[in-house]
Amino acid sequence: QADARGIRARHRPVAASAGDPLNRMKMIVTCVQSDVIWHNKPANFAKVRSLLARAAAPPPGGLIVLPEMFATGFSMDLAATAEAPADASAPSAEAFLAELASDYRCWTLGGVTTLGPDGRGLNEAVLAGPDGRIAARYAKMHPFTPAGEPEHFAAGPGPVVVDFPPDAPAGGSVKISPFICYDLRFPEAFRQADLVD
């Protein structure tokens, strides 16, 4: 269904039948994919906002999903991609995700790069809540070896499983576990996540 501006929504509610035990909740996911402007966080933040403004608004409590390194493009250049906590004036993908979640009163999940303790980066997926706080952080477990990613990015310790939404009453949430790109080649990681209680 097109809205008044002729823009088609990219998200659809999932209707549950009356006999469905999950009938108590709907999860609406809005996926955002754009042509990335290389190493230009402010321009990519503006692109994401523009795409969201042109589509049907994500509903409060919904989930907006952005790709791996959405703010810079997939790059091994940590000087261009990594968050700079010591420099408050530097553009921050993590702060952008938190601000977006707060503005739309929903959840956001997107890829950021941080610096690890060994000097290499961590290729992470960050979940921010409507209150603007970070609710979960997952570091990619399997850096892409054929491209030399392990030379620049350390592997994460394991899967992260989150009750979504984290603030739901008992029985009103689902479990989600973010993974990043090359992780999908390793089914044992998904089994690990499934075993987390």
Salt bridges, closest charged atoms under 4 A:
ASP3 OD2 - ARG5 NH2 2.70
GLU68 OE2 - LYS140 NZ 3.06
GLU83 OE2 - LYS41 NZ 3.21
GLU94 OE1 - ARG137 NH2 2.97
GLU99 OE2 - ARG49 NH2 2.83
ASP103 OD2 - ARG49 NH2 2.79
ASP118 OD2 - ARG120 NH2 2.81
GLU124 OE1 - ARG137 NH1 2.75
ASP131 OD2 - ARG133 NE 2.91
GLU149 OE1 - LYS140 NZ 2.90
ASP163 OD1 - LYS175 NZ 2.78
ASP183 OD1 - HIS142 ND1 3.08
ASP194 OD2 - ARG191 NH1 3.13
